[in-house]
Amino acid sequence: MQRENITFIVEEAMRLDVFLTSMLAQTRNQIVQLIEQNAIVIDGKPTAKAGLKLKVGQSVAVYFPKMKSTPAHIIDFDVEVLFEDDDMMVINKPSGLTVHPAPSVKEPTLVDWLKTRGIALSTLSGEERHGIVHRLDRGTSGVMVIAKNNDAHEALSLQLQDKTMGRYYLAVITPPLKEEETTIDKPIGRSSQNRLKMGIIESGKNAKTMFRKLLPSNDATCELIVCKLFTGRTHQIRVHLESISRHILGDHLYGTHQKDNKVEHILLHAYMLYLIHPTSGESLSFKAPMDAVMDDYLEKHFEPKELHATFTSIRFEHLFSA
């Protein structure tokens, strides 16, 4: 269900964005998006000023955006659903699917697919994001959680911030890591040389990733690794690997062009997601099966018995020392 519109009475003078952040338990970015959508009305008048000084006794009405019912594109694909209830949906996003619309995106997106399911989803992040709590790059496959109402969206977003929600990614890289475990803690920002790329930028946002060896390939030229994110910056895994001269196979933006390692798409997969259910409080984890491209590559270039042992015995939450 979509969250009902709500009105508050100001009991203490403060900034509008600060007031709404505390009353709605949302992040400041989400509050700013609501304000920019003219969803906030003060004493009967809409406002677009996040820094507006509120006075005691004023009424602050929040009108949560309504979602459009008609998708922007014809959907000729399906997405695997790993879990679904009244609060959230966990999916296995295929490689090549863009998460949400943008002016440069011409093909159907995950958001378009979600609209076709005929269910109410969160509108906290705006119509174009439609329940998206966190995103994956277009080429990255794997597990994602979608909020089906605004209360669930708030709870899941807070888990991203306080790290009670986390993700483990699998990647095939070349060359192999030097150490069994490698931590990269370097800020990421937009590259000044190539606007399509991100890079290690001193003035960028803090970013931390841990990498751990899983299995070498048969010829030892590449290896399967697991990556744990502590932040969620754009292209974070790829940028941090590039900073130590490692690249994910199939990555044409950050990778190297190797004739022997041509694959259909980047071999980066969000394999496992853990979180706390926003209503029941139950600790849950979900694993997303790899697609045929990544599965086939591993079968051809890695020892099958060792692969099987890795995925049947490994406990990702115990892999990292910190």
KEMARSE-216960 format. One record per residue (C-alpha): residue number from 1; residue in three letters; x, y, z. Coordinates in nm, 4 decimals. Example, Ala and Ser with C-alpha at 12.3 -4.5 7.8 and 13.67 -1.06 7.14 Angstrom:
<dodrens>
(dodren 1,"ALA",(1.2300,-0.4500,0.7800)),
(dodren 2,"SER",(1.3670,-0.1060,0.7140)),
</dodrens>
This chain:
<dodrens>
(dodren 1,"MET",(0.0000,0.0000,0.0000)),
(dodren 2,"GLN",(0.1076,0.3531,-0.0680)),
(dodren 3,"ARG",(0.1651,0.5691,0.2383)),
(dodren 4,"GLU",(-0.1166,0.8082,0.3319)),
(dodren 5,"ASN",(-0.0684,1.1846,0.3149)),
(dodren 6,"ILE",(0.0086,1.3285,0.6575)),
(dodren 7,"THR",(0.0073,1.6662,0.8370)),
(dodren 8,"PHE",(0.2289,1.7775,1.1270)),
(dodren 9,"ILE",(0.2075,2.0795,1.3582)),
(dodren 10,"VAL",(0.5409,2.2472,1.4330)),
(dodren 11,"GLU",(0.6197,2.2469,1.8058)),
(dodren 12,"GLU",(0.9753,2.3810,1.7831)),
(dodren 13,"ALA",(1.1257,2.6300,1.5383)),
(dodren 14,"MET",(1.3725,2.4677,1.2990)),
(dodren 15,"ARG",(1.4618,2.4203,0.9326)),
(dodren 16,"LEU",(1.2055,2.2412,0.7157)),
(dodren 17,"ASP",(1.4450,1.9656,0.6004)),
(dodren 18,"VAL",(1.5582,1.8964,0.9574)),
(dodren 19,"PHE",(1.1975,1.8861,1.0788)),
(dodren 20,"LEU",(1.0837,1.6423,0.8089)),
(dodren 21,"THR",(1.3907,1.4216,0.8466)),
(dodren 22,"SER",(1.3049,1.3698,1.2130)),
(dodren 23,"MET",(0.9294,1.3327,1.1638)),
(dodren 24,"LEU",(0.9421,1.0944,0.8665)),
(dodren 25,"ALA",(1.2613,0.9027,0.9566)),
(dodren 26,"GLN",(1.3957,0.9542,0.6039)),
(dodren 27,"THR",(1.7357,1.0594,0.4777)),
(dodren 28,"ARG",(1.7918,1.4245,0.3945)),
(dodren 29,"ASN",(1.8260,1.3387,0.0236)),
(dodren 30,"GLN",(1.4822,1.1756,0.0267)),
(dodren 31,"ILE",(1.3346,1.4782,0.2031)),
(dodren 32,"VAL",(1.4897,1.7146,-0.0531)),
(dodren 33,"GLN",(1.3403,1.5048,-0.3346)),
(dodren 34,"LEU",(0.9946,1.5338,-0.1784)),
(dodren 35,"ILE",(1.0369,1.9104,-0.1455)),
(dodren 36,"GLU",(1.1539,1.9428,-0.5076)),
(dodren 37,"GLN",(0.8417,1.7522,-0.6199)),
(dodren 38,"ASN",(0.6206,2.0197,-0.4531)),
(dodren 39,"ALA",(0.4997,1.7524,-0.2125)),
(dodren 40,"ILE",(0.5389,1.9730,0.0981)),
(dodren 41,"VAL",(0.2744,2.2344,0.1842)),
(dodren 42,"ILE",(0.3231,2.4878,0.4650)),
(dodren 43,"ASP",(0.0040,2.6486,0.5976)),
(dodren 44,"GLY",(-0.1681,2.5668,0.2681)),
(dodren 45,"LYS",(0.1130,2.6921,0.0415)),
(dodren 46,"PRO",(0.3622,2.4651,-0.1403)),
(dodren 47,"THR",(0.7293,2.5345,-0.0782)),
(dodren 48,"ALA",(1.0456,2.4382,-0.2624)),
(dodren 49,"LYS",(1.2859,2.5647,0.0048)),
(dodren 50,"ALA",(1.4535,2.2887,0.2051)),
(dodren 51,"GLY",(1.6113,2.5473,0.4366)),
(dodren 52,"LEU",(1.2861,2.7292,0.5140)),
(dodren 53,"LYS",(1.2687,2.8336,0.8807)),
(dodren 54,"LEU",(0.9556,2.6898,1.0399)),
(dodren 55,"LYS",(0.7659,2.8694,1.3146)),
(dodren 56,"VAL",(0.5883,2.7134,1.6108)),
(dodren 57,"GLY",(0.2256,2.6366,1.5271)),
(dodren 58,"GLN",(0.2669,2.6104,1.1498)),
(dodren 59,"SER",(0.1146,2.3098,0.9740)),
(dodren 60,"VAL",(0.3353,2.0985,0.7460)),
(dodren 61,"ALA",(0.1480,1.8690,0.5083)),
(dodren 62,"VAL",(0.3259,1.5924,0.3167)),
(dodren 63,"TYR",(0.1626,1.4685,-0.0039)),
(dodren 64,"PHE",(0.3370,1.1522,-0.1146)),
(dodren 65,"PRO",(0.3660,1.1389,-0.4954)),
(dodren 66,"LYS",(0.1254,0.9205,-0.6880)),
(dodren 67,"MET",(0.2701,0.6672,-0.9291)),
(dodren 68,"LYS",(0.1824,0.6514,-1.2962)),
(dodren 69,"SER",(0.0121,0.3310,-1.3941)),
(dodren 70,"THR",(0.1258,0.3126,-1.7555)),
(dodren 71,"PRO",(0.4813,0.1922,-1.8317)),
(dodren 72,"ALA",(0.6936,0.3982,-2.0688)),
(dodren 73,"HIS",(0.7983,0.0970,-2.2767)),
(dodren 74,"ILE",(0.6669,-0.2359,-2.3975)),
(dodren 75,"ILE",(0.8205,-0.5018,-2.1705)),
(dodren 76,"ASP",(0.9346,-0.8147,-2.3540)),
(dodren 77,"PHE",(1.1434,-0.9655,-2.0725)),
(dodren 78,"ASP",(1.0949,-1.1007,-1.7232)),
(dodren 79,"VAL",(1.2973,-1.0772,-1.4025)),
(dodren 80,"GLU",(1.3478,-1.3590,-1.1528)),
(dodren 81,"VAL",(1.1786,-1.2907,-0.8190)),
(dodren 82,"LEU",(1.3623,-1.4502,-0.5253)),
(dodren 83,"PHE",(1.1242,-1.3308,-0.2527)),
(dodren 84,"GLU",(0.8114,-1.1177,-0.2263)),
(dodren 85,"ASP",(0.5660,-1.0128,0.0430)),
(dodren 86,"ASP",(0.3613,-0.7022,0.1242)),
(dodren 87,"ASP",(0.6693,-0.4963,0.2165)),
(dodren 88,"MET",(0.9435,-0.5848,-0.0260)),
(dodren 89,"MET",(1.0520,-0.7781,-0.3316)),
(dodren 90,"VAL",(1.3964,-0.9349,-0.3814)),
(dodren 91,"ILE",(1.4958,-0.9910,-0.7422)),
(dodren 92,"ASN",(1.7844,-1.1271,-0.9495)),
(dodren 93,"LYS",(1.8559,-0.8430,-1.1940)),
(dodren 94,"PRO",(1.9853,-0.9632,-1.5310)),
(dodren 95,"SER",(2.2965,-0.8109,-1.6855)),
(dodren 96,"GLY",(2.2171,-0.5450,-1.9455)),
(dodren 97,"LEU",(1.9075,-0.4134,-1.7660)),
(dodren 98,"THR",(1.9216,-0.0500,-1.6553)),
(dodren 99,"VAL",(1.7647,0.0050,-1.3144)),
(dodren 100,"HIS",(1.5805,0.3347,-1.3592)),
(dodren 101,"PRO",(1.4992,0.5761,-1.6445)),
(dodren 102,"ALA",(1.7252,0.8615,-1.7497)),
(dodren 103,"PRO",(1.7317,1.0937,-2.0533)),
(dodren 104,"SER",(2.0068,0.8822,-2.2106)),
(dodren 105,"VAL",(1.8232,0.5498,-2.1565)),
(dodren 106,"LYS",(1.6095,0.4476,-2.4546)),
(dodren 107,"GLU",(1.5324,0.0841,-2.3674)),
(dodren 108,"PRO",(1.2915,-0.0465,-2.0991)),
(dodren 109,"THR",(1.4262,-0.0369,-1.7442)),
(dodren 110,"LEU",(1.3736,-0.2339,-1.4250)),
(dodren 111,"VAL",(1.1391,0.0418,-1.3080)),
(dodren 112,"ASP",(0.9300,-0.0075,-1.6241)),
(dodren 113,"TRP",(0.9121,-0.3806,-1.5491)),
(dodren 114,"LEU",(0.8059,-0.3102,-1.1906)),
(dodren 115,"LYS",(0.5214,-0.0895,-1.3104)),
(dodren 116,"THR",(0.3817,-0.3710,-1.5233)),
(dodren 117,"ARG",(0.3294,-0.5923,-1.2162)),
(dodren 118,"GLY",(0.0290,-0.3880,-1.1074)),
(dodren 119,"ILE",(0.1387,-0.3491,-0.7449)),
(dodren 120,"ALA",(0.1920,-0.0441,-0.5260)),
(dodren 121,"LEU",(0.5583,0.0396,-0.4737)),
(dodren 122,"SER",(0.7388,0.3026,-0.2679)),
(dodren 123,"THR",(0.7453,0.6569,-0.4062)),
(dodren 124,"LEU",(0.9983,0.7947,-0.1600)),
(dodren 125,"SER",(1.2718,0.8432,-0.4192)),
(dodren 126,"GLY",(1.0370,0.9811,-0.6813)),
(dodren 127,"GLU",(0.8377,0.8351,-0.9697)),
(dodren 128,"GLU",(1.1443,0.7556,-1.1807)),
(dodren 129,"ARG",(1.3013,0.5377,-0.9089)),
(dodren 130,"HIS",(0.9814,0.3614,-0.8047)),
(dodren 131,"GLY",(1.0781,0.1647,-0.4929)),
(dodren 132,"ILE",(1.4502,0.1392,-0.5690)),
(dodren 133,"VAL",(1.6414,0.1221,-0.2396)),
(dodren 134,"HIS",(1.9834,0.0603,-0.3960)),
(dodren 135,"ARG",(2.0953,0.0116,-0.7539)),
(dodren 136,"LEU",(2.3229,-0.2029,-0.9673)),
(dodren 137,"ASP",(2.5115,-0.0884,-1.2756)),
(dodren 138,"ARG",(2.3529,-0.1829,-1.6086)),
(dodren 139,"GLY",(2.6045,-0.4605,-1.6765)),
(dodren 140,"THR",(2.6061,-0.5993,-1.3227)),
(dodren 141,"SER",(2.3697,-0.8850,-1.2490)),
(dodren 142,"GLY",(2.2401,-1.0088,-0.9176)),
(dodren 143,"VAL",(2.0348,-0.9565,-0.6078)),
(dodren 144,"MET",(1.8442,-0.6335,-0.5349)),
(dodren 145,"VAL",(1.5732,-0.5415,-0.2849)),
(dodren 146,"ILE",(1.2739,-0.3310,-0.3913)),
(dodren 147,"ALA",(1.0535,-0.1486,-0.1387)),
(dodren 148,"LYS",(0.6794,-0.1954,-0.1910)),
(dodren 149,"ASN",(0.5702,0.0852,0.0390)),
(dodren 150,"ASN",(0.7225,0.4000,0.1874)),
(dodren 151,"ASP",(0.7549,0.2637,0.5415)),
(dodren 152,"ALA",(0.9570,-0.0331,0.4142)),
(dodren 153,"HIS",(1.1656,0.2030,0.1997)),
(dodren 154,"GLU",(1.2505,0.4165,0.5029)),
(dodren 155,"ALA",(1.3504,0.1125,0.7100)),
(dodren 156,"LEU",(1.5614,-0.0448,0.4351)),
(dodren 157,"SER",(1.7348,0.2849,0.3535)),
(dodren 158,"LEU",(1.8324,0.3244,0.7183)),
(dodren 159,"GLN",(1.9795,-0.0271,0.7104)),
(dodren 160,"LEU",(2.1996,0.0748,0.4183)),
(dodren 161,"GLN",(2.3264,0.3651,0.6262)),
(dodren 162,"ASP",(2.3915,0.1742,0.9478)),
(dodren 163,"LYS",(2.5328,-0.1315,0.7619)),
(dodren 164,"THR",(2.2750,-0.3805,0.8890)),
(dodren 165,"MET",(2.2088,-0.4400,0.5200)),
(dodren 166,"GLY",(2.5051,-0.5629,0.3170)),
(dodren 167,"ARG",(2.6048,-0.7187,-0.0135)),
(dodren 168,"TYR",(2.8640,-0.9648,-0.1355)),
(dodren 169,"TYR",(2.9665,-0.9618,-0.5010)),
(dodren 170,"LEU",(3.1456,-1.2224,-0.7110)),
(dodren 171,"ALA",(3.3877,-1.1142,-0.9820)),
(dodren 172,"VAL",(3.6356,-1.2767,-1.2173)),
(dodren 173,"ILE",(3.9448,-1.0558,-1.2333)),
(dodren 174,"THR",(4.2834,-1.0451,-1.3981)),
(dodren 175,"PRO",(4.5565,-1.0573,-1.2837)),
(dodren 176,"PRO",(4.4976,-1.2333,-0.9480)),
(dodren 177,"LEU",(4.5210,-1.0410,-0.6202)),
(dodren 178,"LYS",(4.8581,-1.0442,-0.4456)),
(dodren 179,"GLU",(4.7198,-1.0908,-0.0951)),
(dodren 180,"GLU",(4.4556,-1.3293,0.0371)),
(dodren 181,"GLU",(4.2566,-1.0262,0.1525)),
(dodren 182,"THR",(4.2817,-0.6709,0.0199)),
(dodren 183,"THR",(4.1103,-0.3578,0.1511)),
(dodren 184,"ILE",(4.0776,-0.0410,-0.0567)),
(dodren 185,"ASP",(3.9663,0.2707,0.1303)),
(dodren 186,"LYS",(3.9932,0.5543,-0.1231)),
(dodren 187,"PRO",(3.7494,0.8355,-0.2172)),
(dodren 188,"ILE",(3.5649,0.8128,-0.5481)),
(dodren 189,"GLY",(3.4500,1.0952,-0.7742)),
(dodren 190,"ARG",(3.3789,1.1696,-1.1390)),
(dodren 191,"SER",(3.6862,1.1382,-1.3626)),
(dodren 192,"SER",(3.8021,1.4644,-1.5208)),
(dodren 193,"GLN",(3.9521,1.2774,-1.8180)),
(dodren 194,"ASN",(3.6471,1.0643,-1.9056)),
(dodren 195,"ARG",(3.3018,1.1725,-1.7859)),
(dodren 196,"LEU",(3.1699,0.8181,-1.8287)),
(dodren 197,"LYS",(3.4158,0.6942,-1.5681)),
(dodren 198,"MET",(3.4652,0.7406,-1.1972)),
(dodren 199,"GLY",(3.8096,0.7543,-1.0394)),
(dodren 200,"ILE",(4.0080,0.7893,-0.7184)),
(dodren 201,"ILE",(3.9570,1.1592,-0.6457)),
(dodren 202,"GLU",(4.0787,1.3212,-0.3237)),
(dodren 203,"SER",(3.7734,1.5472,-0.3145)),
(dodren 204,"GLY",(3.5387,1.2558,-0.3881)),
(dodren 205,"LYS",(3.3107,1.0643,-0.1528)),
(dodren 206,"ASN",(3.4606,0.8156,0.0893)),
(dodren 207,"ALA",(3.4491,0.4578,-0.0400)),
(dodren 208,"LYS",(3.5629,0.1293,0.1090)),
(dodren 209,"THR",(3.5706,-0.2198,-0.0432)),
(dodren 210,"MET",(3.7216,-0.5460,0.0762)),
(dodren 211,"PHE",(3.8318,-0.8164,-0.1674)),
(dodren 212,"ARG",(3.9166,-1.1786,-0.0941)),
(dodren 213,"LYS",(4.0498,-1.4579,-0.3092)),
(dodren 214,"LEU",(3.8171,-1.7512,-0.3724)),
(dodren 215,"LEU",(3.9608,-1.9641,-0.6522)),
(dodren 216,"PRO",(4.2314,-1.9353,-0.9226)),
(dodren 217,"SER",(4.1522,-2.0217,-1.2836)),
(dodren 218,"ASN",(4.3037,-2.3353,-1.4369)),
(dodren 219,"ASP",(4.5789,-2.1356,-1.6093)),
(dodren 220,"ALA",(4.6248,-1.8981,-1.3103)),
(dodren 221,"THR",(4.5800,-1.5885,-1.5289)),
(dodren 222,"CYS",(4.2610,-1.4835,-1.3549)),
(dodren 223,"GLU",(4.0701,-1.5664,-1.0385)),
(dodren 224,"LEU",(3.7281,-1.5654,-0.8806)),
(dodren 225,"ILE",(3.7055,-1.3214,-0.5904)),
(dodren 226,"VAL",(3.4389,-1.2032,-0.3479)),
(dodren 227,"CYS",(3.3885,-0.8319,-0.2796)),
(dodren 228,"LYS",(3.2230,-0.6716,0.0211)),
(dodren 229,"LEU",(3.0953,-0.3148,-0.0038)),
(dodren 230,"PHE",(3.1014,-0.0807,0.2947)),
(dodren 231,"THR",(2.9751,0.2137,0.0861)),
(dodren 232,"GLY",(2.7725,0.2321,-0.2340)),
(dodren 233,"ARG",(2.9502,0.4605,-0.4793)),
(dodren 234,"THR",(2.8997,0.4448,-0.8555)),
(dodren 235,"HIS",(3.1306,0.1823,-1.0142)),
(dodren 236,"GLN",(3.2949,0.1352,-0.6721)),
(dodren 237,"ILE",(3.4232,-0.2210,-0.7166)),
(dodren 238,"ARG",(3.5552,-0.1500,-1.0656)),
(dodren 239,"VAL",(3.7277,0.1753,-0.9643)),
(dodren 240,"HIS",(3.8925,0.0244,-0.6567)),
(dodren 241,"LEU",(4.0179,-0.2732,-0.8566)),
(dodren 242,"GLU",(4.1534,-0.0415,-1.1263)),
(dodren 243,"SER",(4.3430,0.1493,-0.8555)),
(dodren 244,"ILE",(4.5490,-0.1662,-0.7906)),
(dodren 245,"SER",(4.5799,-0.2553,-1.1622)),
(dodren 246,"ARG",(4.3176,-0.5299,-1.1523)),
(dodren 247,"HIS",(4.0248,-0.5532,-1.3910)),
(dodren 248,"ILE",(3.7029,-0.7512,-1.4184)),
(dodren 249,"LEU",(3.6716,-0.9656,-1.7282)),
(dodren 250,"GLY",(3.4206,-0.8253,-1.9740)),
(dodren 251,"ASP",(3.4546,-0.4698,-1.8389)),
(dodren 252,"HIS",(3.5056,-0.2507,-2.1467)),
(dodren 253,"LEU",(3.5097,0.0768,-1.9523)),
(dodren 254,"TYR",(3.7655,0.0011,-1.6823)),
(dodren 255,"GLY",(3.9083,-0.3233,-1.8138)),
(dodren 256,"THR",(4.1816,-0.4118,-2.0587)),
(dodren 257,"HIS",(4.1146,-0.5527,-2.4045)),
(dodren 258,"GLN",(4.2283,-0.9136,-2.3917)),
(dodren 259,"LYS",(4.1499,-1.1304,-2.6955)),
(dodren 260,"ASP",(4.1616,-1.4527,-2.4945)),
(dodren 261,"ASN",(3.9103,-1.3341,-2.2363)),
(dodren 262,"LYS",(3.6191,-1.2086,-2.4484)),
(dodren 263,"VAL",(3.2870,-1.2547,-2.2706)),
(dodren 264,"GLU",(2.9402,-1.1215,-2.3443)),
(dodren 265,"HIS",(2.9211,-0.8963,-2.0404)),
(dodren 266,"ILE",(3.1142,-0.7944,-1.7317)),
(dodren 267,"LEU",(3.1668,-1.0875,-1.4932)),
(dodren 268,"LEU",(3.0438,-0.9029,-1.1840)),
(dodren 269,"HIS",(2.7489,-1.0477,-0.9942)),
(dodren 270,"ALA",(2.5757,-0.9378,-0.6732)),
(dodren 271,"TYR",(2.5566,-1.2849,-0.5236)),
(dodren 272,"MET",(2.4298,-1.2363,-0.1695)),
(dodren 273,"LEU",(2.2226,-0.9754,0.0143)),
(dodren 274,"TYR",(2.1513,-0.9749,0.3875)),
(dodren 275,"LEU",(1.9058,-0.7486,0.5687)),
(dodren 276,"ILE",(1.6494,-0.7229,0.8468)),
(dodren 277,"HIS",(1.2874,-0.7514,0.7404)),
(dodren 278,"PRO",(1.1331,-0.4026,0.7776)),
(dodren 279,"THR",(0.8197,-0.5324,0.9542)),
(dodren 280,"SER",(0.8990,-0.8641,1.1235)),
(dodren 281,"GLY",(1.2554,-0.7757,1.2282)),
(dodren 282,"GLU",(1.3749,-1.1172,1.1049)),
(dodren 283,"SER",(1.7327,-1.1450,0.9771)),
(dodren 284,"LEU",(1.7219,-1.2640,0.6159)),
(dodren 285,"SER",(1.9733,-1.3419,0.3441)),
(dodren 286,"PHE",(1.9222,-1.4115,-0.0246)),
(dodren 287,"LYS",(2.1494,-1.5608,-0.2908)),
(dodren 288,"ALA",(2.1004,-1.4906,-0.6598)),
(dodren 289,"PRO",(2.2059,-1.7635,-0.9073)),
(dodren 290,"MET",(2.4587,-1.6537,-1.1688)),
(dodren 291,"ASP",(2.3429,-1.6239,-1.5285)),
(dodren 292,"ALA",(2.4513,-1.8578,-1.8095)),
(dodren 293,"VAL",(2.7364,-1.6319,-1.9269)),
(dodren 294,"MET",(2.9144,-1.6237,-1.5914)),
(dodren 295,"ASP",(2.8255,-1.9830,-1.5107)),
(dodren 296,"ASP",(2.9661,-2.1082,-1.8431)),
(dodren 297,"TYR",(3.2865,-1.9091,-1.8036)),
(dodren 298,"LEU",(3.3516,-2.0522,-1.4591)),
(dodren 299,"GLU",(3.2830,-2.4069,-1.5755)),
(dodren 300,"LYS",(3.5247,-2.3739,-1.8681)),
(dodren 301,"HIS",(3.8097,-2.1980,-1.6889)),
(dodren 302,"PHE",(3.7934,-2.3247,-1.3305)),
(dodren 303,"GLU",(3.8099,-2.6693,-1.1722)),
(dodren 304,"PRO",(3.4448,-2.7895,-1.1399)),
(dodren 305,"LYS",(3.4980,-2.9823,-0.8154)),
(dodren 306,"GLU",(3.6650,-2.6845,-0.6502)),
(dodren 307,"LEU",(3.3889,-2.4540,-0.7737)),
(dodren 308,"HIS",(3.1255,-2.6829,-0.6289)),
(dodren 309,"ALA",(3.3090,-2.7043,-0.2970)),
(dodren 310,"THR",(3.3442,-2.3260,-0.2869)),
(dodren 311,"PHE",(2.9743,-2.2556,-0.3295)),
(dodren 312,"THR",(2.8499,-2.5350,-0.1052)),
(dodren 313,"SER",(3.0801,-2.4801,0.1919)),
(dodren 314,"ILE",(3.1625,-2.1100,0.1923)),
(dodren 315,"ARG",(3.0050,-1.8750,0.4472)),
(dodren 316,"PHE",(3.0490,-1.5258,0.3111)),
(dodren 317,"GLU",(2.9841,-1.3529,0.6436)),
(dodren 318,"HIS",(3.2914,-1.5286,0.7886)),
(dodren 319,"LEU",(3.5269,-1.4597,0.4967)),
(dodren 320,"PHE",(3.6541,-1.1188,0.5997)),
(dodren 321,"SER",(3.8586,-1.0325,0.9034)),
(dodren 322,"ALA",(3.6810,-0.6996,0.9573)),
</dodrens>
